[in-house]
Amino acid sequence: MKRRIPGVALVGFLLVGAAPPWTARSAAAEPPLVLEATIPLADVGGRIDHMAVDLKRKRLFVAELGNDTVDVIELANGRVVHRIAGVKEPQGVAYAEKQDRLFVASAADGTVHVFTGADFAAVATIPLGDDADNIRIDPRDGSVVVGYGSGGLAVIDPATAAKVAGIKLADHPEGFQIAPSGLAYVNVPDANQIAVIDLDARRQTAAWKPGGSANFPAALSGENLFATVLRSPAKLVLIGTASGKQVASMPTCGDADDLFFDKRIARIYVSCGSGEVAVFGKEADGFHPLGSVSTASGARTSLYVPEWDRLYVARRASLLARDASILVFRPVL
């Protein structure tokens, strides 16, 4: 029986691109993802960045960097129910469930804005200094960790909305992930490294080489496997966390900005600004390309929600698609 996204009834049509040179699957094969719905984002121009969810209320938060807004989508009806305005170039967004707070990082002024989860009333603004970017929630205690500036992670207490620690990095951090052990794995592309951070000790303990340049997105499978995607050359890189060594490398699509493990069916999803989502599946000898689905040029940010088994891809407005939108994909076995 096919699982349904909570309440979304908008029906989209399948977008299947011709198989790119890196994929081992033919264009005629069944695609690994099906476009199930398209949620319009009216009056949203420019680049769209990252997303987050409130699982209990079935809401999706979308950071619309080029629009200085954050949209709140109620997935029960597939509609935007609220728009937070006045956040300058929002990039990262995260929802702290225990405190029922939404955290939004502002690239333009280096602040983190805090809103209530129920009605989006402004609670606090936390200055970090410059280019606040990706946000992650520490799975151990709910602390909010933000990458920012010319090289730093800020640790924020979600209850008090106060910065409680700062951790120095070699340069500006991009995508990162936090393991249950308290280690954070941080892409620092301008320093050509992946920084390993002990969040308890508040310091960097190792620096791995990514095997190329422009390593932006990051994903973590348990405690053992870290994944990143390079933009030059465009390839998916898997690294064993115990050794810090590369265990696999595969060509993929260009201009990637988000990356996820689907542990349920042992897959990896890579969303790319080149206009596709690349999918890799695990076999006995490791991960291999399964194929890709077309999205749109510039649609490089996405969010996979394992609780709903759906991949959300942000598509910016263009001459072909006057309204920006969220594309909702369902994995296909």
C-alpha positions as a LaTeX table, in Angstrom:
\begin{tabular}{lrrr}
\hline
Residue & $x$ (\AA) & $y$ (\AA) & $z$ (\AA) \\
\hline
Met1 & 0.00 & 0.00 & 0.00 \\
Lys2 & 1.41 & 3.40 & $-0.95$ \\
Arg3 & 1.94 & 5.88 & 1.86 \\
Arg4 & 0.50 & 9.39 & 1.48 \\
Ile5 & 1.90 & 12.72 & 2.55 \\
Pro6 & $-0.22$ & 14.13 & 5.41 \\
Gly7 & $-3.21$ & 15.71 & 3.73 \\
Val8 & $-1.56$ & 17.04 & 0.56 \\
Ala9 & $-3.95$ & 16.43 & $-2.29$ \\
Leu10 & $-2.41$ & 18.57 & $-5.04$ \\
Val11 & $-1.45$ & 16.36 & $-7.93$ \\
Gly12 & 1.64 & 17.04 & $-10.01$ \\
Phe13 & 2.91 & 15.37 & $-13.15$ \\
Leu14 & 6.05 & 13.32 & $-13.49$ \\
Leu15 & 9.23 & 15.10 & $-14.56$ \\
Val16 & 11.71 & 12.54 & $-15.81$ \\
Gly17 & 14.83 & 13.81 & $-17.51$ \\
Ala18 & 17.01 & 11.92 & $-19.93$ \\
Ala19 & 19.63 & 9.96 & $-18.05$ \\
Pro20 & 22.80 & 12.01 & $-17.62$ \\
Pro21 & 26.17 & 10.49 & $-18.49$ \\
Trp22 & 26.97 & 9.60 & $-14.87$ \\
Thr23 & 23.93 & 7.34 & $-14.33$ \\
Ala24 & 23.91 & 3.61 & $-14.98$ \\
Arg25 & 20.15 & 3.51 & $-15.47$ \\
Ser26 & 18.42 & 4.05 & $-18.80$ \\
Ala27 & 15.96 & 6.88 & $-19.34$ \\
Ala28 & 13.22 & 4.33 & $-20.05$ \\
Ala29 & 13.53 & 2.71 & $-16.60$ \\
Glu30 & 11.06 & 3.57 & $-13.85$ \\
Pro31 & 12.28 & 6.71 & $-12.08$ \\
Pro32 & 13.37 & 6.42 & $-8.45$ \\
Leu33 & 11.18 & 9.39 & $-7.43$ \\
Val34 & 7.66 & 10.39 & $-8.48$ \\
Leu35 & 6.43 & 13.98 & $-8.37$ \\
Glu36 & 3.36 & 13.72 & $-6.18$ \\
Ala37 & 2.43 & 17.36 & $-5.63$ \\
Thr38 & 3.40 & 20.95 & $-6.45$ \\
Ile39 & 2.82 & 23.61 & $-3.78$ \\
Pro40 & 2.87 & 27.15 & $-5.22$ \\
Leu41 & 4.76 & 29.99 & $-3.50$ \\
Ala42 & 3.13 & 33.13 & $-4.84$ \\
Asp43 & 5.06 & 36.42 & $-4.99$ \\
Val44 & 8.40 & 34.81 & $-4.15$ \\
Gly45 & 11.34 & 35.98 & $-6.23$ \\
Gly46 & 15.00 & 35.05 & $-6.25$ \\
Arg47 & 16.92 & 32.28 & $-4.60$ \\
Ile48 & 15.29 & 29.87 & $-2.15$ \\
Asp49 & 17.48 & 28.34 & 0.52 \\
His50 & 16.93 & 25.70 & 3.20 \\
Met51 & 13.82 & 24.19 & 4.81 \\
Ala52 & 12.67 & 22.65 & 8.09 \\
Val53 & 9.53 & 20.98 & 9.47 \\
Asp54 & 7.25 & 21.05 & 12.48 \\
Leu55 & 6.24 & 17.39 & 12.52 \\
Lys56 & 3.43 & 17.75 & 15.05 \\
Arg57 & 1.64 & 20.54 & 13.20 \\
Lys58 & 2.60 & 19.17 & 9.77 \\
Arg59 & 4.19 & 22.43 & 8.68 \\
Leu60 & 7.05 & 23.10 & 6.29 \\
Phe61 & 9.22 & 26.22 & 6.71 \\
Val62 & 10.92 & 27.67 & 3.61 \\
Ala63 & 13.75 & 30.22 & 3.78 \\
Glu64 & 13.28 & 32.51 & 0.77 \\
Leu65 & 16.65 & 34.26 & 0.66 \\
Gly66 & 15.97 & 36.42 & $-2.39$ \\
Asn67 & 12.60 & 37.52 & $-1.02$ \\
Asp68 & 13.60 & 38.33 & 2.60 \\
Thr69 & 10.77 & 36.07 & 3.78 \\
Val70 & 10.08 & 32.70 & 5.38 \\
Asp71 & 6.95 & 30.90 & 4.22 \\
Val72 & 5.00 & 28.54 & 6.44 \\
Ile73 & 3.23 & 25.80 & 4.50 \\
Glu74 & 0.46 & 23.78 & 6.09 \\
Leu75 & 0.80 & 20.37 & 4.48 \\
Ala76 & $-2.74$ & 19.33 & 5.42 \\
Asn77 & $-3.97$ & 21.50 & 2.56 \\
Gly78 & $-0.76$ & 22.28 & 0.64 \\
Arg79 & $-1.04$ & 26.04 & 1.18 \\
Val80 & 1.06 & 28.87 & 2.53 \\
Val81 & $-0.68$ & 29.89 & 5.77 \\
His82 & 1.79 & 32.51 & 7.00 \\
Arg83 & 4.68 & 34.58 & 5.71 \\
Ile84 & 7.38 & 35.95 & 8.02 \\
Ala85 & 8.72 & 39.15 & 6.45 \\
Gly86 & 11.68 & 41.36 & 7.20 \\
Val87 & 14.34 & 38.68 & 7.69 \\
Lys88 & 17.28 & 39.83 & 5.60 \\
Glu89 & 18.42 & 37.01 & 3.29 \\
Pro90 & 17.27 & 34.02 & 5.36 \\
Gln91 & 19.44 & 30.95 & 4.79 \\
Gly92 & 19.26 & 28.29 & 7.49 \\
Val93 & 16.05 & 27.46 & 9.34 \\
Ala94 & 15.42 & 24.99 & 12.17 \\
Tyr95 & 12.51 & 24.11 & 14.44 \\
Ala96 & 13.23 & 23.29 & 18.12 \\
Glu97 & 10.38 & 20.99 & 19.10 \\
Lys98 & 10.76 & 21.01 & 22.89 \\
Gln99 & 10.74 & 24.80 & 23.14 \\
Asp100 & 8.33 & 25.22 & 20.19 \\
Arg101 & 10.61 & 27.81 & 18.61 \\
Leu102 & 11.60 & 28.54 & 15.02 \\
Phe103 & 15.19 & 29.71 & 14.41 \\
Val104 & 16.07 & 31.56 & 11.19 \\
Ala105 & 19.61 & 32.57 & 10.18 \\
Ser106 & 20.03 & 35.87 & 8.33 \\
Ala107 & 22.94 & 36.08 & 5.89 \\
Ala108 & 22.74 & 39.82 & 5.31 \\
Asp109 & 23.17 & 40.98 & 8.91 \\
Gly110 & 24.57 & 37.87 & 10.63 \\
Thr111 & 21.72 & 37.46 & 13.09 \\
Val112 & 19.52 & 34.56 & 14.16 \\
His113 & 15.82 & 35.39 & 14.56 \\
Val114 & 13.67 & 33.40 & 16.98 \\
Phe115 & 9.89 & 33.03 & 16.58 \\
Thr116 & 7.19 & 31.14 & 18.45 \\
Gly117 & 6.11 & 27.95 & 16.75 \\
Ala118 & 2.40 & 28.52 & 17.31 \\
Asp119 & 1.85 & 32.02 & 15.91 \\
Phe120 & 5.34 & 33.14 & 14.72 \\
Ala121 & 5.60 & 36.05 & 17.12 \\
Ala122 & 9.14 & 37.43 & 17.32 \\
Val123 & 10.91 & 36.30 & 20.49 \\
Ala124 & 14.54 & 37.35 & 20.12 \\
Thr125 & 17.30 & 38.36 & 17.71 \\
Ile126 & 20.76 & 36.96 & 18.35 \\
Pro127 & 23.69 & 38.81 & 16.73 \\
Leu128 & 26.53 & 36.60 & 15.49 \\
Gly129 & 28.43 & 39.16 & 13.42 \\
Asp130 & 28.31 & 38.06 & 9.79 \\
Asp131 & 26.72 & 35.66 & 7.29 \\
Ala132 & 24.63 & 33.39 & 9.53 \\
Asp133 & 24.04 & 30.27 & 7.45 \\
Asn134 & 23.16 & 26.62 & 8.14 \\
Ile135 & 21.41 & 25.62 & 11.38 \\
Arg136 & 21.28 & 22.19 & 13.04 \\
Ile137 & 19.67 & 20.90 & 16.24 \\
Asp138 & 21.95 & 18.85 & 18.51 \\
Pro139 & 20.06 & 15.53 & 18.87 \\
Arg140 & 21.31 & 15.07 & 22.42 \\
Asp141 & 20.04 & 18.19 & 24.17 \\
Gly142 & 18.26 & 20.31 & 21.56 \\
Ser143 & 20.95 & 22.98 & 21.41 \\
Val144 & 20.85 & 25.10 & 18.25 \\
Val145 & 24.13 & 25.14 & 16.31 \\
Val146 & 24.66 & 27.81 & 13.63 \\
Gly147 & 27.46 & 28.18 & 11.11 \\
Tyr148 & 28.43 & 31.80 & 10.49 \\
Gly149 & 31.01 & 34.39 & 9.52 \\
Ser150 & 34.55 & 33.86 & 8.34 \\
Gly151 & 34.84 & 30.70 & 10.39 \\
Gly152 & 32.68 & 29.76 & 13.36 \\
Leu153 & 29.95 & 27.67 & 14.92 \\
Ala154 & 27.69 & 29.31 & 17.48 \\
Val155 & 25.90 & 27.21 & 20.10 \\
Ile156 & 22.58 & 28.70 & 21.19 \\
Asp157 & 20.48 & 27.69 & 24.21 \\
Pro158 & 16.98 & 27.28 & 22.72 \\
Ala159 & 15.28 & 28.00 & 26.06 \\
Thr160 & 16.97 & 31.36 & 26.69 \\
Ala161 & 17.71 & 32.26 & 23.03 \\
Ala162 & 21.26 & 33.17 & 24.09 \\
Lys163 & 24.59 & 32.28 & 22.49 \\
Val164 & 26.42 & 30.11 & 25.02 \\
Ala165 & 29.55 & 29.15 & 23.07 \\
Gly166 & 31.54 & 29.79 & 19.92 \\
Ile167 & 33.85 & 27.39 & 18.12 \\
Lys168 & 36.51 & 28.66 & 15.72 \\
Leu169 & 36.87 & 27.22 & 12.22 \\
Ala170 & 39.38 & 27.82 & 9.44 \\
Asp171 & 36.83 & 29.61 & 7.22 \\
His172 & 33.12 & 29.97 & 6.56 \\
Pro173 & 31.17 & 26.76 & 7.26 \\
Glu174 & 28.65 & 25.38 & 4.79 \\
Gly175 & 26.62 & 22.18 & 5.28 \\
Phe176 & 27.25 & 20.22 & 8.47 \\
Gln177 & 25.74 & 17.42 & 10.51 \\
Ile178 & 25.77 & 16.46 & 14.20 \\
Ala179 & 26.16 & 12.83 & 15.28 \\
Pro180 & 24.50 & 11.41 & 18.43 \\
Ser181 & 28.00 & 11.21 & 19.92 \\
Gly182 & 28.30 & 15.01 & 19.89 \\
Leu183 & 30.74 & 15.20 & 17.01 \\
Ala184 & 29.90 & 17.68 & 14.25 \\
Tyr185 & 31.18 & 17.17 & 10.70 \\
Val186 & 31.45 & 20.54 & 8.96 \\
Asn187 & 32.14 & 21.39 & 5.32 \\
Val188 & 34.62 & 24.28 & 5.11 \\
Pro189 & 35.06 & 24.59 & 1.32 \\
Asp190 & 37.29 & 27.67 & 1.22 \\
Ala191 & 39.77 & 25.88 & 3.48 \\
Asn192 & 39.41 & 22.69 & 1.40 \\
Gln193 & 38.51 & 20.63 & 4.46 \\
Ile194 & 35.87 & 18.81 & 6.42 \\
Ala195 & 36.26 & 19.88 & 10.05 \\
Val196 & 35.51 & 17.42 & 12.85 \\
Ile197 & 34.25 & 19.30 & 15.90 \\
Asp198 & 33.84 & 18.03 & 19.45 \\
Leu199 & 30.83 & 20.05 & 20.58 \\
Asp200 & 31.37 & 19.21 & 24.25 \\
Ala201 & 35.04 & 20.27 & 24.23 \\
Arg202 & 34.19 & 23.22 & 21.94 \\
Arg203 & 37.10 & 22.58 & 19.61 \\
Gln204 & 38.15 & 21.08 & 16.29 \\
Thr205 & 39.78 & 17.66 & 16.58 \\
Ala206 & 40.51 & 16.76 & 12.95 \\
Ala207 & 40.51 & 18.08 & 9.38 \\
Trp208 & 39.75 & 15.74 & 6.48 \\
Lys209 & 40.42 & 16.39 & 2.81 \\
Pro210 & 37.23 & 16.16 & 0.73 \\
Gly211 & 39.02 & 14.99 & $-2.44$ \\
Gly212 & 38.10 & 18.02 & $-4.53$ \\
Ser213 & 36.81 & 21.54 & $-4.06$ \\
Ala214 & 33.53 & 23.28 & $-3.23$ \\
Asn215 & 32.19 & 20.72 & $-0.76$ \\
Phe216 & 28.84 & 22.21 & 0.28 \\
Pro217 & 26.09 & 19.71 & 1.27 \\
Ala218 & 26.53 & 17.18 & 4.07 \\
Ala219 & 24.73 & 14.06 & 5.29 \\
Leu220 & 25.41 & 11.52 & 8.01 \\
Ser221 & 24.34 & 7.89 & 8.23 \\
Gly222 & 24.48 & 6.91 & 11.88 \\
Glu223 & 27.92 & 7.27 & 13.43 \\
Asn224 & 29.86 & 5.56 & 10.67 \\
Leu225 & 29.40 & 7.23 & 7.29 \\
Phe226 & 29.64 & 10.89 & 6.28 \\
Ala227 & 28.68 & 12.07 & 2.80 \\
Thr228 & 29.41 & 15.28 & 0.93 \\
Val229 & 29.07 & 16.43 & $-2.66$ \\
Leu230 & 31.78 & 18.40 & $-4.44$ \\
Arg231 & 30.96 & 20.95 & $-7.10$ \\
Ser232 & 34.40 & 20.78 & $-8.73$ \\
Pro233 & 34.48 & 18.12 & $-10.00$ \\
Ala234 & 30.83 & 17.21 & $-9.40$ \\
Lys235 & 30.93 & 14.01 & $-7.37$ \\
Leu236 & 29.44 & 12.31 & $-4.35$ \\
Val237 & 32.06 & 11.38 & $-1.75$ \\
Leu238 & 31.55 & 8.93 & 1.12 \\
Ile239 & 33.94 & 9.02 & 4.10 \\
Gly240 & 34.25 & 6.57 & 6.98 \\
Thr241 & 34.04 & 8.56 & 10.20 \\
Ala242 & 36.31 & 6.21 & 12.13 \\
Ser243 & 39.23 & 6.73 & 9.75 \\
Gly244 & 38.43 & 10.02 & 8.03 \\
Lys245 & 39.25 & 8.28 & 4.76 \\
Gln246 & 37.29 & 8.21 & 1.53 \\
Val247 & 35.51 & 4.89 & 1.00 \\
Ala248 & 33.68 & 5.69 & $-2.25$ \\
Ser249 & 33.39 & 8.39 & $-4.91$ \\
Met250 & 30.90 & 8.70 & $-7.77$ \\
Pro251 & 30.17 & 11.39 & $-10.37$ \\
Thr252 & 26.88 & 13.22 & $-9.84$ \\
Cys253 & 24.93 & 16.27 & $-10.97$ \\
Gly254 & 26.27 & 19.81 & $-10.78$ \\
Asp255 & 25.78 & 22.65 & $-8.29$ \\
Ala256 & 24.53 & 20.46 & $-5.43$ \\
Asp257 & 23.39 & 22.13 & $-2.21$ \\
Asp258 & 21.51 & 19.44 & $-0.27$ \\
Leu259 & 22.09 & 15.74 & 0.34 \\
Phe260 & 20.21 & 13.09 & 2.34 \\
Phe261 & 20.36 & 9.44 & 3.34 \\
Asp262 & 17.08 & 7.54 & 3.09 \\
Lys263 & 17.80 & 4.79 & 5.60 \\
Arg264 & 14.48 & 3.02 & 5.05 \\
Ile265 & 15.38 & 1.91 & 1.54 \\
Ala266 & 19.16 & 2.56 & 1.64 \\
Arg267 & 19.30 & 5.44 & $-0.83$ \\
Ile268 & 21.01 & 8.81 & $-1.18$ \\
Tyr269 & 19.30 & 11.88 & $-2.68$ \\
Val270 & 21.34 & 14.78 & $-4.13$ \\
Ser271 & 19.52 & 17.97 & $-5.21$ \\
Cys272 & 21.35 & 20.03 & $-7.81$ \\
Gly273 & 21.10 & 23.49 & $-9.31$ \\
Ser274 & 21.71 & 21.90 & $-12.70$ \\
Gly275 & 18.04 & 20.92 & $-12.57$ \\
Glu276 & 17.74 & 17.41 & $-11.19$ \\
Val277 & 17.75 & 15.16 & $-8.17$ \\
Ala278 & 20.26 & 12.33 & $-8.44$ \\
Val279 & 19.48 & 9.09 & $-6.63$ \\
Phe280 & 21.94 & 6.42 & $-5.49$ \\
Gly281 & 21.00 & 3.00 & $-4.11$ \\
Lys282 & 22.97 & 0.65 & $-1.91$ \\
Glu283 & 23.94 & $-2.80$ & $-3.17$ \\
Ala284 & 26.22 & $-5.48$ & $-1.78$ \\
Asp285 & 29.35 & $-3.69$ & $-2.97$ \\
Gly286 & 28.26 & $-0.15$ & $-2.05$ \\
Phe287 & 26.20 & 2.70 & $-3.50$ \\
His288 & 25.49 & 2.97 & $-7.24$ \\
Pro289 & 23.48 & 5.46 & $-9.35$ \\
Leu290 & 19.81 & 4.55 & $-9.80$ \\
Gly291 & 18.86 & 7.48 & $-12.01$ \\
Ser292 & 17.55 & 11.01 & $-11.67$ \\
Val293 & 14.44 & 13.14 & $-12.00$ \\
Ser294 & 14.30 & 16.60 & $-13.53$ \\
Thr295 & 13.34 & 19.60 & $-11.43$ \\
Ala296 & 14.34 & 23.06 & $-12.71$ \\
Ser297 & 17.46 & 25.13 & $-13.11$ \\
Gly298 & 18.53 & 26.53 & $-9.75$ \\
Ala299 & 16.45 & 24.05 & $-7.72$ \\
Arg300 & 19.37 & 22.99 & $-5.58$ \\
Thr301 & 17.90 & 23.02 & $-2.06$ \\
Ser302 & 15.73 & 20.24 & $-0.67$ \\
Leu303 & 14.60 & 18.47 & 2.49 \\
Tyr304 & 13.97 & 14.77 & 2.98 \\
Val305 & 11.56 & 14.02 & 5.84 \\
Pro306 & 11.87 & 10.33 & 6.79 \\
Glu307 & 8.77 & 10.43 & 9.02 \\
Trp308 & 6.67 & 11.21 & 5.95 \\
Asp309 & 8.89 & 9.49 & 3.37 \\
Arg310 & 8.87 & 12.57 & 1.14 \\
Leu311 & 11.53 & 14.73 & $-0.51$ \\
Tyr312 & 10.69 & 18.45 & $-0.80$ \\
Val313 & 12.57 & 20.41 & $-3.50$ \\
Ala314 & 12.50 & 24.22 & $-3.73$ \\
Arg315 & 11.98 & 25.54 & $-7.28$ \\
Arg316 & 12.54 & 29.26 & $-7.78$ \\
Ala317 & 10.41 & 31.41 & $-10.05$ \\
Ser318 & 11.55 & 31.71 & $-13.67$ \\
Leu319 & 10.28 & 32.64 & $-17.13$ \\
Leu320 & 8.90 & 29.11 & $-17.48$ \\
Ala321 & 7.50 & 28.90 & $-13.95$ \\
Arg322 & 6.25 & 32.35 & $-12.95$ \\
Asp323 & 5.53 & 31.23 & $-9.38$ \\
Ala324 & 8.13 & 29.59 & $-7.19$ \\
Ser325 & 7.01 & 26.28 & $-5.74$ \\
Ile326 & 7.83 & 23.28 & $-3.60$ \\
Leu327 & 7.98 & 20.00 & $-5.50$ \\
Val328 & 6.94 & 17.01 & $-3.40$ \\
Phe329 & 8.55 & 13.71 & $-4.45$ \\
Arg330 & 7.69 & 10.20 & $-3.28$ \\
Pro331 & 10.40 & 7.50 & $-3.46$ \\
Val332 & 9.61 & 4.53 & $-5.70$ \\
Leu333 & 11.05 & 1.09 & $-5.07$ \\
\hline
\end{tabular}
